[in-house]
Amino acid sequence: MLRIGFHTFGCKLNFTETAQMMRQVQQAGWSLTQDLYQADVVVVNTCTVTEEANKKCHKWLRQLTRRNPKVKVVLTGCYAQTKAASLLSLPNVIGVLGQKEKFQITHFLNEWERQKNFFTHCSEELDTFLLSYSREERTRVFFKLQDGCDYRCSFCTIPLVRGRSRSASPQEVLKQLQRLEEEGVKEVVFTGINLGDYRYGDWRLVDLLQFILERVQIPRFRLSSIEVNLFSDSLIAFIAQHHRIMPHFHIPLQSGSDNILKRMRRRYLTSFYKERIKEIRSAIPDVCIGVDVIVGFPTETQEDFEATYCFLEDLAPAYLHVFPYSERANTPAIQLKPIVPWQERKQRAQQLRKLSQQLRQNYYKRFQNQIRSALIEQTPKGGFLYGYTDNYLRVRLPYHPQLKGALIKVRLEQLHLSQPLFDVIPIL
């Protein structure tokens, strides 16, 4: 019997899809292994959001085949969708599957096991949707609601590698959530490539949330990244009224310069972004807001970067995810000039990461000595249990078996700014 391992690069959506493939492989009767150096076949779910992501994949593959020379590799995911022919030529690679074919993994493995023929299948038409989810610590589930994107940001390859926006049916979502509720799941994090663009017939995201909350008693739901222009008034009002939706949102900005936002083909300017964040904070006072930023985009001057820095400093989100711009083939941005030197991109990224550290510490300081709801993880580390509050503060407390996987009230006591995290006292 083949021993099959899986490895995932990239976003939480990729992890949900890997988990779905693993369930399919297990149901087909093969043996799953976490020891990739003993696996017969390793399926790699790839990412291509930046050139660095591609390089990480190649480096990891070299390490795998050095330590497991006989291993056979199947590549799938975003990078596989764009570079199937070149990836199939890599040592030990027996197959490349695109986004549409990844959930037929058992069929292709069966064929390979029978005939030992190499295979590559990457459909250009990406029009199917398969709901998927992955677990973390048996208490939290990442749940895919939506895939693809109809936006055409000038730097982004997502529409090329993920296709047009499409979503799960409300009935399909409800059915799976009811199963997860029966299994004792405490928190569901909804994910998607453009989650705020959830559409199924006349249903929008706020309609789906209302439908779910009326029928499922899972204690906590969390929304992942949402574009600011899709954070509607109705969505803000609904979340403010429903405590089971956690006050934590990741809202991409990408630049604090209107000149750069226009060249990025984003659907807002800084004034709209700032006003929408103000409205969210007014309705949900303790909200945690994270922000994506790209630095070194072509034509970005020092003045543009300084505008971004000052905008973020004034906006004061809880944290930043900072990315140096990475050239991607077949995107409009690759034609823009002048190009920002790579060293300058890295320096600007470092400045924003330093700002992010300060912003995160400032956010944590606001909540010292407060009482918050926290979901405690299952696995102890160094004599402690860890978890997250509703508004995404990291907490720890001394290990106690009864607190594993518990949803409890805690008092936020000593703050460790270097990490940051709170030592907490349970309020039982």
C-alpha positions as a printed Julia matrix, in Angstrom:
428×3 Matrix{Float64}:
   0.0    0.0     0.0
   1.28   3.45   -0.91
   2.2    5.73    1.97
   1.11   9.22    0.94
   2.16  12.49    2.53
   1.02  16.05    1.95
   2.74  19.41    2.21
   1.13  22.85    1.81
   2.5   26.26    0.86
   0.57  29.51    1.01
  -2.72  30.68    2.42
  -5.31  29.14    4.74
  -7.45  28.39    1.68
  -4.7   26.08    0.44
  -4.7   24.3     3.8
  -8.44  23.69    3.59
  -7.99  22.18    0.13
  -5.08  20.01    1.23
  -7.23  18.69    4.09
  -9.95  17.8     1.59
  -7.47  15.89   -0.6
  -6.17  14.05    2.46
  -9.69  12.94    3.37
 -10.22  11.69   -0.19
  -6.95   9.73   -0.18
  -7.72   8.18    3.2
 -11.24   7.22    2.14
  -9.77   5.56   -0.97
  -7.82   3.22    1.3
  -4.28   4.56    1.11
  -2.15   5.18    4.18
  -1.45   8.79    5.2
   1.91   9.61    6.75
   3.27  12.77    8.35
   6.84  11.55    7.88
   7.5   12.8     4.37
  10.97  11.26    4.37
   9.35   7.82    4.59
   6.48   8.51    2.15
   6.17   6.79   -1.21
   4.29   9.75   -2.72
   4.19  13.36   -1.53
   1.45  15.69   -2.8
   2.52  19.33   -2.65
  -0.12  22.08   -2.74
   1.77  25.09   -4.1
   1.53  28.88   -3.94
   2.68  31.46   -6.47
   1.65  34.75   -4.86
   5.28  35.97   -5.1
   8.48  34.84   -6.77
   9.75  34.04   -3.29
   6.92  31.51   -2.92
   8.1   29.75   -6.09
  11.68  29.68   -4.82
  10.61  28.24   -1.46
   8.84  25.44   -3.26
  11.92  24.52   -5.33
  14.2   24.69   -2.3
  11.86  22.49   -0.28
  11.61  19.93   -3.1
  15.42  19.68   -3.29
  15.58  19.04    0.46
  12.83  16.41    0.24
  14.46  14.46   -2.59
  17.9   14.59   -0.97
  16.52  12.94    2.17
  14.04  10.68    0.37
  15.6    9.94   -3.05
  12.93   7.38   -4.05
   9.95   9.61   -3.29
   7.47  10.41   -6.05
   6.02  13.93   -6.08
   2.68  15.27   -7.31
   2.43  19.07   -7.56
  -0.88  20.91   -7.5
  -2.22  24.35   -6.61
  -1.52  27.84   -7.91
   2.1   27.4    -9.03
   1.23  24.12  -10.71
  -1.61  25.83  -12.58
   0.79  28.32  -14.18
   3.93  26.23  -14.81
   2.77  22.66  -15.4
   5.22  21.69  -18.16
   8.35  22.99  -16.44
   7.37  21.5   -13.08
   6.74  18.08  -14.6
  10.37  18.04  -15.75
  11.7   18.34  -12.18
  13.38  15.28  -10.63
  11.01  12.84   -8.88
   7.88  14.66  -10.11
   5.39  12.17  -11.56
   2.41  14.45  -12.0
   1.1   18.01  -12.05
  -2.55  18.8   -11.34
  -4.24  22.17  -11.77
  -6.84  23.75   -9.53
  -9.77  21.96  -11.17
  -8.07  18.56  -11.09
  -6.67  18.58   -7.54
  -9.84  17.07   -6.11
  -9.54  14.16   -8.53
  -6.28  13.2    -6.84
  -7.38   9.64   -6.07
  -8.22   8.97   -9.74
  -4.78  10.11  -10.9
  -2.97   8.21   -8.17
  -4.9    5.06   -9.1
  -3.92   5.49  -12.74
  -0.27   6.05  -11.85
  -0.21   3.04   -9.53
  -1.57   0.84  -12.34
   0.43   2.16  -15.3
   3.32   4.24  -13.84
   2.65   6.9   -16.5
   3.55  10.53  -15.8
   0.59  12.9   -15.97
  -0.21  16.6   -16.24
  -3.73  18.02  -16.25
  -4.39  21.74  -15.8
  -7.71  22.98  -17.17
  -7.85  26.62  -18.22
 -11.57  26.83  -17.41
 -11.78  27.1   -13.63
 -15.52  27.01  -12.98
 -16.14  24.35  -10.34
 -16.41  24.78   -6.58
 -15.79  22.13   -3.95
 -16.31  23.03   -0.33
 -13.35  22.17    1.88
 -12.17  22.72    5.44
  -9.14  22.05    7.63
  -8.8   21.69   11.38
  -6.43  23.35   13.81
  -6.05  21.84   17.26
  -9.49  20.15   16.91
 -11.14  23.32   18.25
 -10.83  25.63   15.23
 -11.78  24.94   11.61
 -10.84  26.92    8.5
 -13.81  26.67    6.17
 -13.74  27.59    2.45
 -16.84  29.53    1.36
 -15.63  31.16   -1.85
 -12.96  30.78   -4.54
 -11.62  32.86   -7.42
 -11.74  36.61   -8.0
 -13.4   38.93  -10.52
 -11.13  41.84   -9.64
  -8.22  42.72  -11.88
  -5.61  44.32   -9.63
  -2.59  45.08  -11.79
  -0.11  43.13   -9.63
  -2.14  39.98   -9.03
  -2.21  36.56  -10.72
  -5.15  35.2    -8.69
  -7.74  35.5   -11.51
  -5.34  33.53  -13.73
  -4.67  30.71  -11.26
  -8.01  30.6    -9.42
 -10.56  31.69  -12.03
 -13.71  33.74  -11.6
 -15.47  34.25   -8.27
 -17.74  31.38   -7.23
 -19.22  30.28   -3.93
 -20.66  27.38   -1.93
 -24.44  26.98   -1.69
 -25.99  27.98    1.67
 -27.5   24.5     2.07
 -24.12  22.85    1.47
 -22.48  25.16    4.02
 -25.2   24.49    6.58
 -24.99  20.72    6.16
 -21.25  20.66    6.79
 -21.42  23.1     9.69
 -24.03  20.95   11.4
 -21.63  18.0    11.17
 -18.84  20.09   12.66
 -21.16  21.23   15.45
 -21.89  17.59   16.31
 -18.12  16.97   16.48
 -17.71  19.72   19.06
 -15.97  22.39   16.97
 -15.79  25.67   18.89
 -14.73  28.11   16.15
 -15.1   28.31   12.36
 -12.95  30.72   10.33
 -14.56  31.43    6.96
 -12.03  31.81    4.15
 -12.02  32.6     0.46
  -9.92  34.28   -2.18
 -12.32  37.24   -2.08
 -14.58  36.3     0.83
 -16.56  39.54    0.84
 -17.65  38.74   -2.73
 -19.57  35.66   -1.58
 -22.48  35.28   -4.02
 -24.89  32.42   -4.58
 -27.91  33.51   -6.6
 -29.4   36.4    -4.64
 -27.47  35.45   -1.48
 -24.67  37.68   -0.22
 -22.31  37.17    2.71
 -24.56  38.89    5.25
 -27.51  36.71    4.15
 -25.42  33.56    4.59
 -24.27  34.62    8.06
 -27.83  35.25    9.2
 -28.97  31.9     7.77
 -26.16  30.07    9.61
 -26.49  31.8    12.98
 -30.19  30.96   13.1
 -29.52  27.24   12.56
 -26.1   26.39   14.02
 -24.96  26.83   17.62
 -21.18  26.79   17.09
 -19.99  29.45   19.57
 -17.57  31.39   17.41
 -17.33  32.41   13.77
 -14.5   34.46   12.36
 -14.14  36.1     8.94
 -10.78  36.13    7.19
  -9.63  38.75    4.67
 -12.32  41.09    3.3
 -11.83  43.89    0.78
 -12.75  47.27    2.24
 -15.16  48.12   -0.58
 -17.12  44.93    0.22
 -17.43  45.76    3.93
 -20.97  47.06    3.47
 -23.03  49.03    5.96
 -25.33  46.03    6.34
 -22.4   43.72    7.08
 -20.98  46.09    9.7
 -24.39  46.47   11.38
 -25.02  42.72   11.37
 -21.65  41.86   12.91
 -22.06  44.56   15.56
 -25.33  42.91   16.66
 -24.09  39.3    16.76
 -21.5   38.44   19.39
 -20.8   35.02   17.84
 -19.0   36.73   14.94
 -15.58  37.64   16.32
 -14.42  41.3    16.23
 -11.34  40.57   14.11
 -10.94  41.38   10.42
  -8.09  41.46    7.93
  -8.71  44.31    5.48
  -6.13  44.71    2.67
  -4.9   48.23    1.98
  -1.82  47.61   -0.25
  -0.75  51.29   -0.36
  -1.38  54.53    1.5
  -0.67  56.55   -1.64
  -3.61  57.32   -3.94
  -1.23  57.47   -6.92
  -0.13  53.9    -6.29
  -3.65  52.64   -5.5
  -4.77  53.88   -8.93
  -1.87  52.1   -10.65
  -2.63  48.98   -8.65
  -6.23  49.2    -9.97
  -7.65  48.96   -6.48
 -11.32  49.87   -6.03
 -10.94  52.62   -3.45
  -8.72  55.52   -2.42
  -7.27  56.25    1.01
 -10.12  58.57    2.02
 -12.7   55.8     1.51
 -10.52  53.24    3.32
  -9.99  55.52    6.3
 -13.69  56.37    6.59
 -14.76  52.73    6.38
 -12.31  51.73    9.14
 -13.7   54.56   11.25
 -17.23  53.22   10.74
 -16.19  49.67   11.67
 -14.48  50.88   14.84
 -17.47  53.01   15.78
 -19.82  50.03   15.52
 -17.38  47.46   17.0
 -15.16  49.37   19.48
 -12.71  46.59   20.47
 -12.21  45.33   16.92
  -8.85  43.95   15.82
  -7.99  45.1    12.29
  -5.04  43.71   10.35
  -3.8   45.24    7.11
  -1.95  43.96    4.02
   0.59  46.34    2.46
   2.78  46.03   -0.64
   5.91  48.19   -0.79
   8.15  48.9    -3.77
   5.39  48.73   -6.37
   6.67  50.06   -9.73
   6.71  53.9    -9.83
   6.51  54.09   -5.99
   8.6   57.1    -4.99
  10.02  57.86   -1.57
   7.14  60.33   -1.17
   4.62  57.58   -1.97
   6.2   55.32    0.61
   6.23  58.06    3.23
   2.54  58.68    2.52
   1.88  54.98    3.17
   3.9   55.03    6.39
   2.13  58.13    7.72
  -1.28  56.82    6.69
  -0.73  53.57    8.6
   0.77  55.33   11.6
  -2.34  57.51   11.81
  -4.77  54.66   11.07
  -3.18  52.54   13.84
  -4.34  49.03   12.9
  -3.5   46.14   15.22
  -0.86  44.68   12.89
   0.47  44.7     9.33
   1.29  41.99    6.83
   4.03  43.53    4.7
   5.14  42.26    1.29
   7.85  43.64   -1.01
   6.39  43.87   -4.5
   7.18  40.79   -6.6
   7.07  40.81  -10.39
   4.51  38.33  -11.73
   4.33  37.31  -15.38
   1.16  38.2   -17.33
   0.19  41.06  -15.04
  -0.14  44.72  -16.16
   2.16  45.94  -13.37
   5.16  44.21  -14.9
   5.08  46.8   -17.7
   5.22  49.8   -15.34
   8.39  51.87  -15.03
  10.46  52.92  -13.2
  11.12  49.79  -11.16
  12.01  50.17   -7.49
  15.37  48.45   -6.8
  15.02  45.25   -4.79
  17.21  46.5    -1.96
  14.98  49.54   -1.59
  11.9   47.34   -1.48
  13.42  45.31    1.34
  14.37  48.44    3.3
  10.86  49.85    3.01
   9.37  46.52    4.06
  11.64  46.46    7.1
  10.49  49.94    8.13
   6.85  48.89    7.97
   7.5   45.66    9.85
   9.09  47.69   12.62
   6.01  49.92   12.63
   3.82  46.8    12.77
   5.61  45.61   15.87
   4.88  48.91   17.59
   1.26  48.94   16.43
   0.71  45.41   17.74
   2.18  46.31   21.13
   0.0   49.42   21.33
  -3.07  47.37   20.52
  -2.3   44.82   23.25
  -1.7   47.54   25.85
  -5.29  48.74   25.45
  -6.67  45.54   26.94
  -4.5   44.88   29.98
  -6.56  43.85   33.04
  -9.73  43.4    30.96
 -11.83  40.24   30.93
 -12.26  38.63   27.49
 -13.53  35.38   26.02
 -10.7   33.05   24.92
 -10.6   29.75   23.07
  -7.85  27.58   24.53
  -5.93  25.24   22.23
  -5.58  21.51   22.8
  -1.81  21.04   22.79
   0.29  22.15   25.78
   3.71  23.71   25.12
   6.33  24.0    27.83
   3.82  23.57   30.64
   1.41  26.18   29.25
  -1.79  26.21   27.23
  -2.26  28.92   24.61
  -5.24  30.47   22.89
  -6.8   33.57   21.35
  -9.38  36.0    22.65
 -12.38  37.01   20.56
 -10.43  40.07   19.34
  -7.31  38.04   18.5
  -5.08  38.61   21.5
  -2.66  35.73   22.15
  -2.95  34.36   25.7
  -1.35  31.65   27.82
  -2.06  30.03   31.15
  -0.56  27.15   33.17
  -1.51  23.73   31.87
  -4.65  22.15   33.26
  -6.27  19.16   31.51
  -9.8   20.49   31.95
  -8.95  23.68   30.07
  -7.79  21.97   26.86
 -10.09  23.08   24.06
 -12.21  25.14   26.45
 -13.97  28.4    25.64
 -13.64  30.46   28.82
 -13.51  33.97   30.24
 -10.02  35.14   31.2
  -8.52  38.16   32.87
  -5.65  39.62   30.85
  -2.89  40.0    33.43
   0.84  40.29   32.69
   1.65  41.53   29.19
   4.81  40.25   27.48
   5.43  42.91   24.85
   8.27  41.14   23.07
   5.98  38.32   21.85
   3.34  39.84   22.48
   0.97  37.78   24.64
  -0.89  37.95   27.93
  -0.56  35.67   30.91
  -4.18  35.18   31.97
  -6.26  33.96   34.9
  -9.34  31.87   34.07
 -12.65  33.25   35.3
 -14.49  29.98   35.97
